[in-house]
Amino acid sequence: MLLALVIILTVFAVVIALFIRQPPFGKTPTGDRLERMKNSPNFKNGSFQNLEETPSLAEGANMLTVMWSFLVDKTPRQIPTDSIPHAQTDLQAIDPQADVLVWFGHSSYFLQTDGKRFLVDPVFNGNASPVSFTTKSFPGTTSYHAEDMPGIDYLIITHDHWDHLDYNTVKKLEPKVDYVICPLGVGAHLEYWGYPAAKITELDWHELTPLADGFTLRATPARHFSGRGFKRNGTLWASFVLNTPSQRIFIGGDSGYGKHFETIGNQYGPFDLAILEDGQYNPYWIYIHMLPDQVVLAAKDLGTKRLLPVHNSKFSLAMHAWDDPLIRISETSKKDHMPLLTPLIGQPVYLKDSTQVFTRWWEGVD
């Protein structure tokens, strides 16, 4: 009996080891890339660290309570039964001089401003996990694909989690992408997947890279974590400050609330637009994902004129109703007088039109 158990466990371990060696899991940084990581002030004891103490789970929570809540004591309407409404915009036909943003659900969006095109955290694969039949996209949220994208001047990756960096998507996009900007270590995945090293720029927090004339991109802190397998924090996670000839935009990535928002606002703000995560939250992991009222507080800390909430309406990664992020942030932003952008998936947001009106499109969707 004991021998049989040992054999079963050994076989299981071998299967897992082989599974995580598949290309979608990416590559661990080595060589000069690893040496540069080790020289970062944010890299200690073999992994990257947050600026503030950031436990994975809040006090009193553990993985058993989380798994019970997610699998057994489920929140109603975590996944919509209706199709999510969306608009189908021909991205390749957009006027090259238009200043426009198109959101694709969750944290993926196309941004064109001052004649340059950016694509942030594209996930067009229909799921957000290493196993295709889990964490599937909501109905109606998969109408955009790599083939629909125009040429991209700059692909921005905020961190290497599966819901922000998708193997199949970035592989298909490579011929269309001129340059990639990502946090330290993340370039190892992209090189492994066929991106030439010359296309990739990796940044530490507060490092700046010049882009075209009048454009710069600076990596800034976030309060989160990274990892595509069992090991966490082997690559850096980041937010970004995008300066263009006419605008200043904050690209938030994933983050819990913290002092870094006020610091970024004081050092690099104010902003014309802040794009912040609002979704996949729970008090169990409040240190690594913001609650909706904290999203508005972060926007105020940044000194932004307008707020676009993302990280919602495509995947169920937390125990809240699928529309709870939009309901709650709409209430909080109205109370705190924060102008809120709530486009449909695929609906163009005109960045220099402060009069554009958005519907409460989630109402009536079950």
C-alpha positions in Angstrom: 0.0 0.0 0.0 2.8 2.4 0.9 4.7 1.5 -2.2 1.6 2.2 -4.4 1.2 5.6 -2.7 4.8 6.5 -3.4 4.5 5.4 -7.0 1.3 7.5 -7.5 2.9 10.6 -5.9 6.0 10.2 -8.0 4.0 9.9 -11.2 1.9 12.9 -10.2 5.1 14.9 -9.5 6.6 14.0 -12.9 3.4 14.9 -14.7 3.3 18.3 -13.0 7.0 18.9 -13.7 6.5 18.1 -17.4 3.3 20.2 -17.6 4.9 23.4 -16.3 7.8 23.0 -18.8 5.4 23.8 -21.6 6.0 27.1 -23.5 3.1 29.0 -22.1 4.7 29.0 -18.6 7.6 31.0 -20.0 11.2 31.1 -18.9 13.0 31.9 -15.7 15.5 34.9 -16.1 19.1 33.9 -16.4 22.5 35.4 -17.3 22.8 39.2 -17.7 19.0 39.6 -17.2 19.2 37.9 -13.8 22.3 39.9 -12.8 20.5 43.1 -13.6 17.6 42.0 -11.4 19.9 41.2 -8.5 21.2 44.8 -8.7 17.7 46.2 -8.3 17.0 47.8 -4.9 13.6 46.0 -5.1 15.2 42.5 -5.3 16.1 40.8 -2.0 16.6 37.2 -0.9 16.0 35.9 -4.4 12.8 37.7 -5.2 11.2 41.1 -5.8 9.6 42.8 -2.8 6.8 45.4 -2.4 7.6 48.8 -0.9 5.1 48.0 2.0 4.6 44.8 3.8 2.2 42.9 1.6 0.9 39.5 2.7 -0.9 37.4 0.1 -3.9 37.1 2.4 -5.3 39.3 5.1 -5.1 38.5 8.8 -7.4 35.6 9.7 -7.6 34.2 6.2 -6.0 31.1 4.8 -6.1 29.2 1.6 -8.7 26.8 3.0 -11.2 29.6 3.8 -10.6 31.1 0.3 -11.1 27.8 -1.5 -14.2 27.1 0.5 -15.7 30.5 -0.4 -14.7 30.1 -4.1 -15.8 26.6 -4.7 -18.6 25.9 -2.1 -20.0 29.0 -0.5 -20.3 30.7 -3.9 -21.5 34.3 -4.5 -24.5 34.4 -6.9 -24.0 35.8 -10.4 -20.2 35.5 -10.3 -20.5 34.6 -14.0 -23.2 36.3 -16.1 -25.8 34.1 -17.8 -26.5 36.8 -20.5 -23.9 37.9 -23.1 -21.9 41.0 -22.2 -22.9 43.8 -24.6 -20.1 45.1 -26.8 -19.3 47.3 -29.7 -17.3 46.0 -32.7 -14.9 48.7 -33.8 -12.6 48.3 -36.8 -9.4 49.2 -35.2 -7.5 49.2 -38.4 -9.8 51.9 -39.9 -9.4 54.4 -37.0 -8.0 57.7 -38.1 -4.2 57.5 -37.3 -4.4 61.0 -35.8 -7.4 60.3 -33.5 -6.8 60.2 -29.7 -8.8 57.1 -28.7 -8.8 54.2 -26.3 -10.6 50.9 -26.9 -11.1 48.5 -23.9 -11.3 44.8 -24.6 -12.5 43.7 -21.2 -10.5 42.9 -18.1 -7.1 44.8 -18.3 -6.6 44.7 -22.1 -6.9 47.9 -24.1 -5.7 49.7 -27.2 -4.5 53.2 -26.9 -3.8 55.6 -29.7 -2.6 59.1 -28.9 -0.5 61.8 -30.7 0.0 59.5 -33.6 1.4 56.4 -31.7 -0.4 53.1 -31.0 -0.1 51.3 -27.7 -1.5 47.9 -26.6 -1.6 47.0 -22.9 -1.8 43.5 -21.4 -3.6 41.8 -24.3 -5.4 38.6 -23.5 -7.5 37.4 -26.5 -7.2 33.6 -25.8 -10.7 33.1 -24.2 -9.3 32.0 -20.8 -6.9 33.3 -18.1 -5.2 30.2 -16.9 -2.7 27.5 -18.0 -5.6 25.1 -18.5 -7.9 26.2 -21.3 -11.2 24.8 -19.8 -10.8 27.0 -16.6 -11.2 30.7 -16.0 -13.0 31.1 -19.3 -14.1 34.5 -20.7 -17.7 35.6 -20.2 -20.0 35.3 -23.1 -19.7 38.3 -25.5 -16.2 39.3 -24.4 -14.1 37.5 -27.0 -14.9 39.4 -30.2 -11.4 40.9 -30.5 -8.3 38.9 -31.5 -4.7 39.5 -32.4 -5.7 39.5 -36.1 -7.9 42.6 -35.5 -5.1 44.7 -34.2 -3.4 47.3 -36.4 0.4 47.7 -36.2 1.4 48.4 -32.6 4.3 50.8 -31.9 4.6 49.8 -28.2 3.3 46.7 -26.4 3.2 47.3 -22.6 3.0 44.4 -20.2 2.5 45.2 -16.5 3.3 41.8 -15.1 3.4 38.1 -16.0 0.1 36.8 -14.5 -2.0 34.7 -16.9 -4.8 37.3 -17.1 -2.3 40.0 -18.2 0.3 38.1 -20.3 -1.1 35.4 -22.7 1.2 33.2 -24.6 -1.0 32.6 -27.7 -1.9 36.3 -28.0 1.6 37.7 -27.8 2.9 35.0 -30.1 0.4 36.0 -32.8 1.1 39.7 -32.2 4.8 39.6 -32.6 4.9 40.5 -36.3 2.7 43.6 -35.6 4.7 44.9 -32.6 7.7 47.3 -33.0 8.7 47.4 -29.3 7.8 45.9 -25.9 8.2 47.6 -22.6 7.8 45.4 -19.5 9.1 45.2 -15.9 12.4 43.5 -15.0 12.6 39.8 -15.8 9.4 39.6 -17.9 11.4 39.9 -21.1 12.7 36.3 -20.5 9.2 35.0 -21.3 8.9 37.1 -24.5 12.4 36.1 -25.8 11.6 32.5 -25.2 8.4 33.0 -27.2 10.2 34.4 -30.2 10.5 38.2 -29.6 14.0 39.5 -30.6 15.9 40.9 -27.6 16.3 44.2 -29.5 12.5 44.7 -29.3 12.3 44.4 -25.5 13.0 47.1 -22.9 12.8 46.0 -19.3 12.4 48.7 -16.6 12.8 48.8 -12.8 10.5 51.1 -10.7 11.1 54.7 -11.5 13.2 54.0 -14.6 12.3 55.9 -17.7 12.7 55.0 -21.4 12.3 57.6 -24.2 10.0 56.5 -27.0 9.3 58.7 -30.0 9.8 62.5 -29.9 7.8 63.8 -27.0 6.9 60.4 -25.6 8.4 58.8 -22.5 7.3 55.8 -20.5 8.3 55.3 -16.8 7.8 52.2 -14.7 6.4 53.0 -11.3 5.6 50.9 -8.2 2.6 48.7 -7.7 1.6 46.6 -4.7 1.1 43.1 -6.1 3.1 40.0 -7.0 4.1 38.0 -10.0 4.6 34.4 -11.3 3.3 31.9 -13.8 4.1 28.7 -11.9 4.7 27.8 -8.3 7.4 30.4 -7.6 6.3 33.9 -6.9 8.0 37.2 -7.5 10.8 36.0 -9.8 9.9 38.9 -12.1 8.8 42.5 -11.3 5.3 43.9 -11.5 4.7 47.6 -12.3 2.5 50.5 -13.1 3.5 53.0 -15.8 3.4 56.7 -16.4 3.0 57.5 -20.1 3.9 61.0 -21.2 2.9 62.1 -24.7 3.2 65.5 -26.4 -0.3 66.4 -25.2 -1.3 64.0 -22.3 -0.1 62.3 -19.2 -1.7 58.9 -18.6 -1.3 56.5 -15.7 -1.4 52.8 -16.5 -2.1 51.1 -13.3 -1.7 47.3 -13.8 -2.7 45.4 -10.7 -2.2 46.8 -7.2 -3.5 46.9 -3.7 -3.9 50.3 -2.2 -0.9 51.9 -0.7 1.3 55.0 -0.2 2.8 54.6 -3.6 -0.2 56.2 -5.3 0.3 59.5 -3.5 4.0 59.3 -4.1 3.5 58.8 -7.9 0.9 61.6 -8.0 3.3 64.0 -6.3 6.3 63.0 -8.4 4.8 62.4 -11.8 1.3 63.7 -11.8 -1.2 65.2 -12.2 -2.8 63.0 -14.8 -5.3 63.5 -17.6 -6.4 59.8 -17.2 -5.8 57.1 -14.7 -6.5 53.5 -15.7 -6.9 51.5 -12.5 -8.0 47.9 -11.7 -11.5 47.6 -10.2 -12.5 44.0 -9.9 -11.4 40.6 -8.7 -11.2 41.9 -5.2 -12.1 40.5 -1.8 -11.3 41.5 1.8 -9.3 38.2 2.0 -6.6 39.7 -0.4 -7.1 43.4 0.2 -3.3 44.0 0.2 -2.9 43.0 -3.5 -6.2 44.1 -5.1 -8.2 47.3 -4.3 -11.8 47.5 -3.3 -13.9 50.0 -5.4 -13.8 52.8 -2.8 -10.0 52.4 -2.7 -9.8 52.7 -6.5 -11.4 56.1 -6.3 -9.1 57.1 -3.4 -6.1 56.0 -5.5 -7.4 58.1 -8.4 -7.6 61.1 -6.1 -4.1 60.4 -4.8 -2.8 60.4 -8.3 -4.5 63.7 -9.1 -6.2 62.5 -12.2 -8.9 64.3 -14.1 -10.7 61.1 -15.2 -10.8 57.5 -14.1 -11.2 54.4 -16.3 -11.9 51.3 -14.2 -10.6 48.0 -15.7 -9.9 44.4 -14.5 -13.6 43.5 -14.7 -16.4 42.2 -16.9 -14.4 39.3 -18.6 -13.2 36.8 -16.1 -14.3 35.6 -12.7 -11.3 35.5 -10.4 -13.0 36.6 -7.1 -16.1 36.0 -5.1 -18.2 38.9 -6.1 -21.1 39.3 -8.6 -19.7 40.0 -12.1 -21.2 43.5 -12.2 -20.4 44.5 -8.6 -17.2 46.4 -9.5 -19.1 48.7 -11.9 -22.0 49.2 -9.5 -19.9 50.1 -6.6 -17.4 52.3 -8.3 -20.2 54.2 -10.0 -21.7 55.0 -6.6 -18.3 55.9 -5.0 -17.1 58.1 -7.9 -20.3 60.0 -8.0 -20.1 60.7 -4.2 -16.5 61.8 -4.5 -17.0 63.8 -7.7 -14.5 61.7 -9.7 -15.3 61.7 -13.5 -15.7 58.1 -14.5 -15.4 56.4 -17.9 -17.4 53.2 -18.3 -17.3 52.2 -22.0 -18.7 49.1 -23.5 -16.1 46.5 -24.5 -15.0 47.7 -27.9 -16.5 51.2 -27.6 -14.1 54.0 -28.6 -13.2 56.4 -25.8 -12.2 59.8 -27.2 -9.4 60.9 -24.9 -9.7 64.6 -25.5 -13.5 64.8 -25.4 -14.5 65.5 -21.9 -18.2 65.6 -22.9 -18.5 62.0 -24.1 -21.3 60.2 -22.2 -21.3 56.5 -21.3 -24.3 54.4 -20.5 -24.7 52.1 -17.4 -24.5 49.2 -19.9 -24.3 46.5 -17.1 -27.8 47.3 -15.9 -30.2 44.6 -17.0 -27.5 42.1 -17.8 -28.0 39.0 -15.6 
